[in-house]
Amino acid sequence: MQHQSAKAIYQSNLDLLTTSLMAEDLDRFVEGIQLPYQVQTSDVRLVYETENDLRAGMHAYRQTLRDRGITRMERRCASAGFVSDSEIEGFNSVMLYRGNELALPPYLVRMNWTETQGIWRIRSSCASLRDADWPVLPTDICIKHPRENAPTGEDDAQVARLQVFLNHLNQILLTGDFEAWRNIVSLPLTFITRKGTDVHKTVEELKADFELYMSEFRIHGVSDMVRHAKSAKMVGGDQMIGVYSTYILRSAEFVVPPYESSMTLQRDAEGHWRVSSVMNALGHLNWSDRTAAQQETP
């Protein structure tokens, strides 16, 4: 049984890997990787099968950072949960700096960690950006395989980024991590449902609503949540509006029928996306009402 939280384990090991990568300490870096190691972006993937290939790949990536003038990398665990006692899945943000300036907007990465003989190692990672836009994956070392449904244009790329954000949001709710939820929303936060508009202006209001949402999860035995991004459009440079379908499950059963929502995301001063409003026909405050109404419908 783990005494540390999944987020603490994730962050401490991520810090070690980030430090060793930027210092080009490849001996230390490879100790934190579980082979075979799969790395993906939204458009391509590759698998490092051997330690020699991993070393060559990380050396090439470090050189790419140097060539692009990157002087600092920050990676912060945004959410994480235990899949089992020896496996953690989570999301972290990546910020690349040239001096004190961001080289590109922060992006999310999903990582899967596995523990063997007391050591946590990354088994796979998936970055929410296109390799075509920013070369995360080195060439001429391992074969890059195009991913199925890879984004071919900027609109498709926005949908792919939204999907990773939604996956991150799902994990936050399934693990009941209020601090992670607080970090991805902006206040005031507006919910628009069939019952009207609800605006949360303070952290206290936000927390009360979150706890009510979590109580609904417990009452209905929610075991999984899936959100499928359908479209995403930029409005200006710092706002995105996305449409997605939501599936809330208790084992293999739908807790409520799938429903469609729209979400407005606002980019903050650091470049991170935050939820500013959500519109759907259901709303978590009337799950019970809706379930009862359906049971009464002939």
C-alpha positions as protocol buffer text, in pm:
chain_id: "A"
residue {
  index: 1
  type: MET
  ca { x: 0 y: 0 z: 0 }
}
residue {
  index: 2
  type: GLN
  ca { x: 133 y: 344 z: -100 }
}
residue {
  index: 3
  type: HIS
  ca { x: 173 y: 605 z: 175 }
}
residue {
  index: 4
  type: GLN
  ca { x: 254 y: 890 z: -66 }
}
residue {
  index: 5
  type: SER
  ca { x: -12 y: 1033 z: -293 }
}
residue {
  index: 6
  type: ALA
  ca { x: -3 y: 949 z: -663 }
}
residue {
  index: 7
  type: LYS
  ca { x: 63 y: 1317 z: -741 }
}
residue {
  index: 8
  type: ALA
  ca { x: 359 y: 1333 z: -501 }
}
residue {
  index: 9
  type: ILE
  ca { x: 519 y: 1021 z: -650 }
}
residue {
  index: 10
  type: TYR
  ca { x: 454 y: 1145 z: -1003 }
}
residue {
  index: 11
  type: GLN
  ca { x: 603 y: 1491 z: -936 }
}
residue {
  index: 12
  type: SER
  ca { x: 912 y: 1377 z: -748 }
}
residue {
  index: 13
  type: ASN
  ca { x: 1008 y: 1126 z: -1017 }
}
residue {
  index: 14
  type: LEU
  ca { x: 924 y: 1373 z: -1294 }
}
residue {
  index: 15
  type: ASP
  ca { x: 1155 y: 1628 z: -1131 }
}
residue {
  index: 16
  type: LEU
  ca { x: 1441 y: 1374 z: -1134 }
}
residue {
  index: 17
  type: LEU
  ca { x: 1389 y: 1300 z: -1503 }
}
residue {
  index: 18
  type: THR
  ca { x: 1359 y: 1667 z: -1597 }
}
residue {
  index: 19
  type: THR
  ca { x: 1678 y: 1756 z: -1412 }
}
residue {
  index: 20
  type: SER
  ca { x: 1872 y: 1467 z: -1562 }
}
residue {
  index: 21
  type: LEU
  ca { x: 1746 y: 1545 z: -1913 }
}
residue {
  index: 22
  type: MET
  ca { x: 1843 y: 1912 z: -1900 }
}
residue {
  index: 23
  type: ALA
  ca { x: 2180 y: 1823 z: -1745 }
}
residue {
  index: 24
  type: GLU
  ca { x: 2226 y: 1553 z: -2012 }
}
residue {
  index: 25
  type: ASP
  ca { x: 2281 y: 1293 z: -1741 }
}
residue {
  index: 26
  type: LEU
  ca { x: 2160 y: 1006 z: -1959 }
}
residue {
  index: 27
  type: ASP
  ca { x: 2273 y: 738 z: -1713 }
}
residue {
  index: 28
  type: ARG
  ca { x: 2035 y: 877 z: -1454 }
}
residue {
  index: 29
  type: PHE
  ca { x: 1765 y: 946 z: -1713 }
}
residue {
  index: 30
  type: VAL
  ca { x: 1742 y: 591 z: -1848 }
}
residue {
  index: 31
  type: GLU
  ca { x: 1700 y: 458 z: -1494 }
}
residue {
  index: 32
  type: GLY
  ca { x: 1360 y: 627 z: -1486 }
}
residue {
  index: 33
  type: ILE
  ca { x: 1232 y: 470 z: -1810 }
}
residue {
  index: 34
  type: GLN
  ca { x: 1064 y: 131 z: -1849 }
}
residue {
  index: 35
  type: LEU
  ca { x: 1148 y: -36 z: -2180 }
}
residue {
  index: 36
  type: PRO
  ca { x: 981 y: -71 z: -2420 }
}
residue {
  index: 37
  type: TYR
  ca { x: 889 y: 295 z: -2388 }
}
residue {
  index: 38
  type: GLN
  ca { x: 612 y: 434 z: -2611 }
}
residue {
  index: 39
  type: VAL
  ca { x: 609 y: 807 z: -2686 }
}
residue {
  index: 40
  type: GLN
  ca { x: 325 y: 976 z: -2873 }
}
residue {
  index: 41
  type: THR
  ca { x: 215 y: 1314 z: -2994 }
}
residue {
  index: 42
  type: SER
  ca { x: -125 y: 1383 z: -3148 }
}
residue {
  index: 43
  type: ASP
  ca { x: 4 y: 1288 z: -3493 }
}
residue {
  index: 44
  type: VAL
  ca { x: 281 y: 1025 z: -3456 }
}
residue {
  index: 45
  type: ARG
  ca { x: 417 y: 763 z: -3219 }
}
residue {
  index: 46
  type: LEU
  ca { x: 737 y: 565 z: -3173 }
}
residue {
  index: 47
  type: VAL
  ca { x: 863 y: 294 z: -2940 }
}
residue {
  index: 48
  type: TYR
  ca { x: 1209 y: 280 z: -2785 }
}
residue {
  index: 49
  type: GLU
  ca { x: 1291 y: -90 z: -2763 }
}
residue {
  index: 50
  type: THR
  ca { x: 1654 y: -70 z: -2648 }
}
residue {
  index: 51
  type: GLU
  ca { x: 1855 y: 142 z: -2408 }
}
residue {
  index: 52
  type: ASN
  ca { x: 2089 y: 250 z: -2690 }
}
residue {
  index: 53
  type: ASP
  ca { x: 1795 y: 385 z: -2892 }
}
residue {
  index: 54
  type: LEU
  ca { x: 1659 y: 562 z: -2583 }
}
residue {
  index: 55
  type: ARG
  ca { x: 1993 y: 727 z: -2514 }
}
residue {
  index: 56
  type: ALA
  ca { x: 2026 y: 836 z: -2877 }
}
residue {
  index: 57
  type: GLY
  ca { x: 1668 y: 968 z: -2878 }
}
residue {
  index: 58
  type: MET
  ca { x: 1707 y: 1170 z: -2561 }
}
residue {
  index: 59
  type: HIS
  ca { x: 2042 y: 1308 z: -2675 }
}
residue {
  index: 60
  type: ALA
  ca { x: 1879 y: 1418 z: -3003 }
}
residue {
  index: 61
  type: TYR
  ca { x: 1585 y: 1576 z: -2819 }
}
residue {
  index: 62
  type: ARG
  ca { x: 1819 y: 1763 z: -2585 }
}
residue {
  index: 63
  type: GLN
  ca { x: 2008 y: 1893 z: -2889 }
}
residue {
  index: 64
  type: THR
  ca { x: 1679 y: 2008 z: -3042 }
}
residue {
  index: 65
  type: LEU
  ca { x: 1602 y: 2204 z: -2726 }
}
residue {
  index: 66
  type: ARG
  ca { x: 1946 y: 2361 z: -2738 }
}
residue {
  index: 67
  type: ASP
  ca { x: 1911 y: 2449 z: -3107 }
}
residue {
  index: 68
  type: ARG
  ca { x: 1580 y: 2622 z: -3033 }
}
residue {
  index: 69
  type: GLY
  ca { x: 1732 y: 2821 z: -2749 }
}
residue {
  index: 70
  type: ILE
  ca { x: 1550 y: 2643 z: -2466 }
}
residue {
  index: 71
  type: THR
  ca { x: 1722 y: 2724 z: -2138 }
}
residue {
  index: 72
  type: ARG
  ca { x: 1468 y: 2587 z: -1889 }
}
residue {
  index: 73
  type: MET
  ca { x: 1200 y: 2318 z: -1873 }
}
residue {
  index: 74
  type: GLU
  ca { x: 928 y: 2305 z: -1608 }
}
residue {
  index: 75
  type: ARG
  ca { x: 695 y: 2007 z: -1574 }
}
residue {
  index: 76
  type: ARG
  ca { x: 419 y: 2013 z: -1314 }
}
residue {
  index: 77
  type: CYS
  ca { x: 192 y: 1723 z: -1226 }
}
residue {
  index: 78
  type: ALA
  ca { x: -164 y: 1844 z: -1283 }
}
residue {
  index: 79
  type: SER
  ca { x: -352 y: 1528 z: -1178 }
}
residue {
  index: 80
  type: ALA
  ca { x: -268 y: 1166 z: -1107 }
}
residue {
  index: 81
  type: GLY
  ca { x: -426 y: 852 z: -969 }
}
residue {
  index: 82
  type: PHE
  ca { x: -332 y: 496 z: -883 }
}
residue {
  index: 83
  type: VAL
  ca { x: -445 y: 244 z: -1143 }
}
residue {
  index: 84
  type: SER
  ca { x: -310 y: -23 z: -907 }
}
residue {
  index: 85
  type: ASP
  ca { x: -57 y: -31 z: -621 }
}
residue {
  index: 86
  type: SER
  ca { x: 221 y: -45 z: -881 }
}
residue {
  index: 87
  type: GLU
  ca { x: 81 y: 177 z: -1157 }
}
residue {
  index: 88
  type: ILE
  ca { x: 4 y: 549 z: -1176 }
}
residue {
  index: 89
  type: GLU
  ca { x: -153 y: 743 z: -1460 }
}
residue {
  index: 90
  type: GLY
  ca { x: -150 y: 1119 z: -1464 }
}
residue {
  index: 91
  type: PHE
  ca { x: -115 y: 1443 z: -1654 }
}
residue {
  index: 92
  type: ASN
  ca { x: 152 y: 1708 z: -1634 }
}
residue {
  index: 93
  type: SER
  ca { x: 200 y: 2045 z: -1798 }
}
residue {
  index: 94
  type: VAL
  ca { x: 520 y: 2124 z: -1986 }
}
residue {
  index: 95
  type: MET
  ca { x: 664 y: 2475 z: -2006 }
}
residue {
  index: 96
  type: LEU
  ca { x: 969 y: 2547 z: -2220 }
}
residue {
  index: 97
  type: TYR
  ca { x: 1149 y: 2877 z: -2170 }
}
residue {
  index: 98
  type: ARG
  ca { x: 1397 y: 3088 z: -2360 }
}
residue {
  index: 99
  type: GLY
  ca { x: 1534 y: 3287 z: -2073 }
}
residue {
  index: 100
  type: ASN
  ca { x: 1224 y: 3418 z: -1898 }
}
residue {
  index: 101
  type: GLU
  ca { x: 995 y: 3390 z: -2201 }
}
residue {
  index: 102
  type: LEU
  ca { x: 781 y: 3089 z: -2295 }
}
residue {
  index: 103
  type: ALA
  ca { x: 895 y: 2939 z: -2624 }
}
residue {
  index: 104
  type: LEU
  ca { x: 546 y: 2803 z: -2695 }
}
residue {
  index: 105
  type: PRO
  ca { x: 221 y: 2773 z: -2499 }
}
residue {
  index: 106
  type: PRO
  ca { x: 222 y: 2513 z: -2219 }
}
residue {
  index: 107
  type: TYR
  ca { x: 92 y: 2173 z: -2320 }
}
residue {
  index: 108
  type: LEU
  ca { x: -35 y: 1865 z: -2138 }
}
residue {
  index: 109
  type: VAL
  ca { x: 128 y: 1523 z: -2135 }
}
residue {
  index: 110
  type: ARG
  ca { x: -34 y: 1203 z: -2014 }
}
residue {
  index: 111
  type: MET
  ca { x: 214 y: 960 z: -1854 }
}
residue {
  index: 112
  type: ASN
  ca { x: 184 y: 605 z: -1730 }
}
residue {
  index: 113
  type: TRP
  ca { x: 425 y: 508 z: -1450 }
}
residue {
  index: 114
  type: THR
  ca { x: 497 y: 158 z: -1324 }
}
residue {
  index: 115
  type: GLU
  ca { x: 681 y: 52 z: -1008 }
}
residue {
  index: 116
  type: THR
  ca { x: 921 y: -241 z: -997 }
}
residue {
  index: 117
  type: GLN
  ca { x: 1157 y: -322 z: -709 }
}
residue {
  index: 118
  type: GLY
  ca { x: 1078 y: 9 z: -545 }
}
residue {
  index: 119
  type: ILE
  ca { x: 1160 y: 224 z: -850 }
}
residue {
  index: 120
  type: TRP
  ca { x: 900 y: 419 z: -1046 }
}
residue {
  index: 121
  type: ARG
  ca { x: 958 y: 436 z: -1422 }
}
residue {
  index: 122
  type: ILE
  ca { x: 768 y: 588 z: -1714 }
}
residue {
  index: 123
  type: ARG
  ca { x: 622 y: 328 z: -1948 }
}
residue {
  index: 124
  type: SER
  ca { x: 442 y: 558 z: -2193 }
}
residue {
  index: 125
  type: SER
  ca { x: 375 y: 925 z: -2257 }
}
residue {
  index: 126
  type: CYS
  ca { x: 146 y: 1117 z: -2491 }
}
residue {
  index: 127
  type: ALA
  ca { x: 187 y: 1489 z: -2559 }
}
residue {
  index: 128
  type: SER
  ca { x: -100 y: 1715 z: -2667 }
}
residue {
  index: 129
  type: LEU
  ca { x: 84 y: 1880 z: -2953 }
}
residue {
  index: 130
  type: ARG
  ca { x: 182 y: 1787 z: -3307 }
}
residue {
  index: 131
  type: ASP
  ca { x: 530 y: 1662 z: -3381 }
}
residue {
  index: 132
  type: ALA
  ca { x: 491 y: 1848 z: -3709 }
}
residue {
  index: 133
  type: ASP
  ca { x: 470 y: 2175 z: -3514 }
}
residue {
  index: 134
  type: TRP
  ca { x: 727 y: 2102 z: -3243 }
}
residue {
  index: 135
  type: PRO
  ca { x: 974 y: 1813 z: -3283 }
}
residue {
  index: 136
  type: VAL
  ca { x: 926 y: 1616 z: -2962 }
}
residue {
  index: 137
  type: LEU
  ca { x: 1021 y: 1287 z: -3128 }
}
residue {
  index: 138
  type: PRO
  ca { x: 1367 y: 1254 z: -3286 }
}
residue {
  index: 139
  type: THR
  ca { x: 1408 y: 1133 z: -3642 }
}
residue {
  index: 140
  type: ASP
  ca { x: 1637 y: 861 z: -3780 }
}
residue {
  index: 141
  type: ILE
  ca { x: 1649 y: 666 z: -3452 }
}
residue {
  index: 142
  type: CYS
  ca { x: 1318 y: 481 z: -3428 }
}
residue {
  index: 143
  type: ILE
  ca { x: 1045 y: 465 z: -3692 }
}
residue {
  index: 144
  type: LYS
  ca { x: 775 y: 726 z: -3648 }
}
residue {
  index: 145
  type: HIS
  ca { x: 435 y: 573 z: -3713 }
}
residue {
  index: 146
  type: PRO
  ca { x: 146 y: 804 z: -3810 }
}
residue {
  index: 147
  type: ARG
  ca { x: -134 y: 785 z: -3555 }
}
residue {
  index: 148
  type: GLU
  ca { x: -483 y: 691 z: -3661 }
}
residue {
  index: 149
  type: ASN
  ca { x: -701 y: 1001 z: -3714 }
}
residue {
  index: 150
  type: ALA
  ca { x: -396 y: 1224 z: -3683 }
}
residue {
  index: 151
  type: PRO
  ca { x: -486 y: 1594 z: -3713 }
}
residue {
  index: 152
  type: THR
  ca { x: -416 y: 1727 z: -4061 }
}
residue {
  index: 153
  type: GLY
  ca { x: -505 y: 2092 z: -4000 }
}
residue {
  index: 154
  type: GLU
  ca { x: -523 y: 2346 z: -3721 }
}
residue {
  index: 155
  type: ASP
  ca { x: -892 y: 2274 z: -3650 }
}
residue {
  index: 156
  type: ASP
  ca { x: -815 y: 1904 z: -3610 }
}
residue {
  index: 157
  type: ALA
  ca { x: -519 y: 1991 z: -3388 }
}
residue {
  index: 158
  type: GLN
  ca { x: -746 y: 2198 z: -3162 }
}
residue {
  index: 159
  type: VAL
  ca { x: -985 y: 1902 z: -3128 }
}
residue {
  index: 160
  type: ALA
  ca { x: -691 y: 1680 z: -3032 }
}
residue {
  index: 161
  type: ARG
  ca { x: -578 y: 1931 z: -2767 }
}
residue {
  index: 162
  type: LEU
  ca { x: -933 y: 1959 z: -2634 }
}
residue {
  index: 163
  type: GLN
  ca { x: -954 y: 1580 z: -2607 }
}
residue {
  index: 164
  type: VAL
  ca { x: -644 y: 1562 z: -2388 }
}
residue {
  index: 165
  type: PHE
  ca { x: -784 y: 1843 z: -2171 }
}
residue {
  index: 166
  type: LEU
  ca { x: -1113 y: 1652 z: -2135 }
}
residue {
  index: 167
  type: ASN
  ca { x: -925 y: 1334 z: -2041 }
}
residue {
  index: 168
  type: HIS
  ca { x: -741 y: 1533 z: -1775 }
}
residue {
  index: 169
  type: LEU
  ca { x: -1073 y: 1673 z: -1651 }
}
residue {
  index: 170
  type: ASN
  ca { x: -1218 y: 1321 z: -1627 }
}
residue {
  index: 171
  type: GLN
  ca { x: -929 y: 1204 z: -1411 }
}
residue {
  index: 172
  type: ILE
  ca { x: -970 y: 1501 z: -1178 }
}
residue {
  index: 173
  type: LEU
  ca { x: -1336 y: 1416 z: -1120 }
}
residue {
  index: 174
  type: LEU
  ca { x: -1280 y: 1041 z: -1088 }
}
residue {
  index: 175
  type: THR
  ca { x: -1008 y: 1096 z: -826 }
}
residue {
  index: 176
  type: GLY
  ca { x: -1201 y: 1372 z: -646 }
}
residue {
  index: 177
  type: ASP
  ca { x: -905 y: 1612 z: -661 }
}
residue {
  index: 178
  type: PHE
  ca { x: -1050 y: 1955 z: -580 }
}
residue {
  index: 179
  type: GLU
  ca { x: -715 y: 2137 z: -595 }
}
residue {
  index: 180
  type: ALA
  ca { x: -660 y: 2006 z: -947 }
}
residue {
  index: 181
  type: TRP
  ca { x: -1014 y: 2117 z: -1036 }
}
residue {
  index: 182
  type: ARG
  ca { x: -948 y: 2462 z: -891 }
}
residue {
  index: 183
  type: ASN
  ca { x: -637 y: 2488 z: -1108 }
}
residue {
  index: 184
  type: ILE
  ca { x: -822 y: 2430 z: -1438 }
}
residue {
  index: 185
  type: VAL
  ca { x: -1117 y: 2663 z: -1389 }
}
residue {
  index: 186
  type: SER
  ca { x: -1142 y: 3040 z: -1383 }
}
residue {
  index: 187
  type: LEU
  ca { x: -1370 y: 3238 z: -1155 }
}
residue {
  index: 188
  type: PRO
  ca { x: -1642 y: 3332 z: -1207 }
}
residue {
  index: 189
  type: LEU
  ca { x: -1731 y: 2987 z: -1348 }
}
residue {
  index: 190
  type: THR
  ca { x: -2068 y: 2963 z: -1526 }
}
residue {
  index: 191
  type: PHE
  ca { x: -2282 y: 2650 z: -1569 }
}
residue {
  index: 192
  type: ILE
  ca { x: -2583 y: 2672 z: -1800 }
}
residue {
  index: 193
  type: THR
  ca { x: -2830 y: 2380 z: -1783 }
}
residue {
  index: 194
  type: ARG
  ca { x: -3197 y: 2322 z: -1857 }
}
residue {
  index: 195
  type: LYS
  ca { x: -3272 y: 2446 z: -1504 }
}
residue {
  index: 196
  type: GLY
  ca { x: -3102 y: 2782 z: -1559 }
}
residue {
  index: 197
  type: THR
  ca { x: -2767 y: 2950 z: -1502 }
}
residue {
  index: 198
  type: ASP
  ca { x: -2545 y: 2893 z: -1200 }
}
residue {
  index: 199
  type: VAL
  ca { x: -2241 y: 3116 z: -1144 }
}
residue {
  index: 200
  type: HIS
  ca { x: -1965 y: 3034 z: -893 }
}
residue {
  index: 201
  type: LYS
  ca { x: -1780 y: 3349 z: -793 }
}
residue {
  index: 202
  type: THR
  ca { x: -1571 y: 3228 z: -497 }
}
residue {
  index: 203
  type: VAL
  ca { x: -1352 y: 2932 z: -414 }
}
residue {
  index: 204
  type: GLU
  ca { x: -1597 y: 2841 z: -137 }
}
residue {
  index: 205
  type: GLU
  ca { x: -1886 y: 2823 z: -384 }
}
residue {
  index: 206
  type: LEU
  ca { x: -1672 y: 2624 z: -623 }
}
residue {
  index: 207
  type: LYS
  ca { x: -1577 y: 2374 z: -353 }
}
residue {
  index: 208
  type: ALA
  ca { x: -1936 y: 2330 z: -232 }
}
residue {
  index: 209
  type: ASP
  ca { x: -2047 y: 2256 z: -589 }
}
residue {
  index: 210
  type: PHE
  ca { x: -1755 y: 2015 z: -642 }
}
residue {
  index: 211
  type: GLU
  ca { x: -1840 y: 1824 z: -324 }
}
residue {
  index: 212
  type: LEU
  ca { x: -2203 y: 1798 z: -436 }
}
residue {
  index: 213
  type: TYR
  ca { x: -2083 y: 1660 z: -769 }
}
residue {
  index: 214
  type: MET
  ca { x: -1867 y: 1404 z: -590 }
}
residue {
  index: 215
  type: SER
  ca { x: -2162 y: 1300 z: -371 }
}
residue {
  index: 216
  type: GLU
  ca { x: -2361 y: 1233 z: -690 }
}
residue {
  index: 217
  type: PHE
  ca { x: -2074 y: 1013 z: -810 }
}
residue {
  index: 218
  type: ARG
  ca { x: -2092 y: 812 z: -486 }
}
residue {
  index: 219
  type: ILE
  ca { x: -2473 y: 788 z: -483 }
}
residue {
  index: 220
  type: HIS
  ca { x: -2485 y: 660 z: -839 }
}
residue {
  index: 221
  type: GLY
  ca { x: -2174 y: 441 z: -815 }
}
residue {
  index: 222
  type: VAL
  ca { x: -1992 y: 615 z: -1099 }
}
residue {
  index: 223
  type: SER
  ca { x: -1692 y: 406 z: -1204 }
}
residue {
  index: 224
  type: ASP
  ca { x: -1585 y: 579 z: -1525 }
}
residue {
  index: 225
  type: MET
  ca { x: -1642 y: 893 z: -1727 }
}
residue {
  index: 226
  type: VAL
  ca { x: -1564 y: 942 z: -2096 }
}
residue {
  index: 227
  type: ARG
  ca { x: -1578 y: 1267 z: -2286 }
}
residue {
  index: 228
  type: HIS
  ca { x: -1543 y: 1264 z: -2665 }
}
residue {
  index: 229
  type: ALA
  ca { x: -1437 y: 1589 z: -2831 }
}
residue {
  index: 230
  type: LYS
  ca { x: -1637 y: 1663 z: -3146 }
}
residue {
  index: 231
  type: SER
  ca { x: -1525 y: 2013 z: -3243 }
}
residue {
  index: 232
  type: ALA
  ca { x: -1309 y: 2298 z: -3118 }
}
residue {
  index: 233
  type: LYS
  ca { x: -1271 y: 2651 z: -3247 }
}
residue {
  index: 234
  type: MET
  ca { x: -1041 y: 2933 z: -3144 }
}
residue {
  index: 235
  type: VAL
  ca { x: -1208 y: 3267 z: -3075 }
}
residue {
  index: 236
  type: GLY
  ca { x: -933 y: 3525 z: -3089 }
}
residue {
  index: 237
  type: GLY
  ca { x: -599 y: 3413 z: -2952 }
}
residue {
  index: 238
  type: ASP
  ca { x: -691 y: 3317 z: -2597 }
}
residue {
  index: 239
  type: GLN
  ca { x: -1033 y: 3153 z: -2606 }
}
residue {
  index: 240
  type: MET
  ca { x: -1149 y: 2815 z: -2730 }
}
residue {
  index: 241
  type: ILE
  ca { x: -1505 y: 2684 z: -2760 }
}
residue {
  index: 242
  type: GLY
  ca { x: -1540 y: 2306 z: -2775 }
}
residue {
  index: 243
  type: VAL
  ca { x: -1830 y: 2066 z: -2821 }
}
residue {
  index: 244
  type: TYR
  ca { x: -1815 y: 1716 z: -2676 }
}
residue {
  index: 245
  type: SER
  ca { x: -2024 y: 1415 z: -2576 }
}
residue {
  index: 246
  type: THR
  ca { x: -2021 y: 1283 z: -2218 }
}
residue {
  index: 247
  type: TYR
  ca { x: -2066 y: 923 z: -2107 }
}
residue {
  index: 248
  type: ILE
  ca { x: -2104 y: 857 z: -1733 }
}
residue {
  index: 249
  type: LEU
  ca { x: -2078 y: 488 z: -1643 }
}
residue {
  index: 250
  type: ARG
  ca { x: -2143 y: 254 z: -1355 }
}
residue {
  index: 251
  type: SER
  ca { x: -1946 y: -53 z: -1467 }
}
residue {
  index: 252
  type: ALA
  ca { x: -2095 y: -119 z: -1813 }
}
residue {
  index: 253
  type: GLU
  ca { x: -2419 y: 74 z: -1753 }
}
residue {
  index: 254
  type: PHE
  ca { x: -2494 y: 437 z: -1833 }
}
residue {
  index: 255
  type: VAL
  ca { x: -2579 y: 631 z: -1518 }
}
residue {
  index: 256
  type: VAL
  ca { x: -2757 y: 879 z: -1746 }
}
residue {
  index: 257
  type: PRO
  ca { x: -2796 y: 869 z: -2124 }
}
residue {
  index: 258
  type: PRO
  ca { x: -2501 y: 1022 z: -2314 }
}
residue {
  index: 259
  type: TYR
  ca { x: -2541 y: 1395 z: -2361 }
}
residue {
  index: 260
  type: GLU
  ca { x: -2372 y: 1676 z: -2553 }
}
residue {
  index: 261
  type: SER
  ca { x: -2214 y: 1984 z: -2399 }
}
residue {
  index: 262
  type: SER
  ca { x: -2014 y: 2286 z: -2496 }
}
residue {
  index: 263
  type: MET
  ca { x: -1727 y: 2432 z: -2297 }
}
residue {
  index: 264
  type: THR
  ca { x: -1549 y: 2764 z: -2318 }
}
residue {
  index: 265
  type: LEU
  ca { x: -1180 y: 2763 z: -2227 }
}
residue {
  index: 266
  type: GLN
  ca { x: -980 y: 3076 z: -2153 }
}
residue {
  index: 267
  type: ARG
  ca { x: -600 y: 3092 z: -2166 }
}
residue {
  index: 268
  type: ASP
  ca { x: -454 y: 3249 z: -1850 }
}
residue {
  index: 269
  type: ALA
  ca { x: -147 y: 3471 z: -1814 }
}
residue {
  index: 270
  type: GLU
  ca { x: 83 y: 3166 z: -1796 }
}
residue {
  index: 271
  type: GLY
  ca { x: -68 y: 3017 z: -2111 }
}
residue {
  index: 272
  type: HIS
  ca { x: -269 y: 2740 z: -1940 }
}
residue {
  index: 273
  type: TRP
  ca { x: -625 y: 2666 z: -2046 }
}
residue {
  index: 274
  type: ARG
  ca { x: -898 y: 2713 z: -1784 }
}
residue {
  index: 275
  type: VAL
  ca { x: -1272 y: 2638 z: -1800 }
}
residue {
  index: 276
  type: SER
  ca { x: -1481 y: 2957 z: -1786 }
}
residue {
  index: 277
  type: SER
  ca { x: -1824 y: 2820 z: -1876 }
}
residue {
  index: 278
  type: VAL
  ca { x: -2004 y: 2492 z: -1946 }
}
residue {
  index: 279
  type: MET
  ca { x: -2341 y: 2450 z: -2115 }
}
residue {
  index: 280
  type: ASN
  ca { x: -2537 y: 2124 z: -2125 }
}
residue {
  index: 281
  type: ALA
  ca { x: -2894 y: 2000 z: -2099 }
}
residue {
  index: 282
  type: LEU
  ca { x: -2835 y: 1784 z: -1793 }
}
residue {
  index: 283
  type: GLY
  ca { x: -2626 y: 1933 z: -1516 }
}
residue {
  index: 284
  type: HIS
  ca { x: -2512 y: 1727 z: -1222 }
}
residue {
  index: 285
  type: LEU
  ca { x: -2772 y: 1873 z: -986 }
}
residue {
  index: 286
  type: ASN
  ca { x: -3058 y: 1693 z: -1162 }
}
residue {
  index: 287
  type: TRP
  ca { x: -2920 y: 1345 z: -1228 }
}
residue {
  index: 288
  type: SER
  ca { x: -3167 y: 1201 z: -978 }
}
residue {
  index: 289
  type: ASP
  ca { x: -3454 y: 1405 z: -1122 }
}
residue {
  index: 290
  type: ARG
  ca { x: -3374 y: 1292 z: -1472 }
}
residue {
  index: 291
  type: THR
  ca { x: -3331 y: 928 z: -1373 }
}
residue {
  index: 292
  type: ALA
  ca { x: -3664 y: 933 z: -1190 }
}
residue {
  index: 293
  type: ALA
  ca { x: -3838 y: 1102 z: -1483 }
}
residue {
  index: 294
  type: GLN
  ca { x: -3708 y: 837 z: -1722 }
}
residue {
  index: 295
  type: GLN
  ca { x: -3827 y: 559 z: -1496 }
}
residue {
  index: 296
  type: GLU
  ca { x: -4175 y: 716 z: -1492 }
}
residue {
  index: 297
  type: THR
  ca { x: -4185 y: 759 z: -1869 }
}
residue {
  index: 298
  type: PRO
  ca { x: -4384 y: 475 z: -2032 }
}
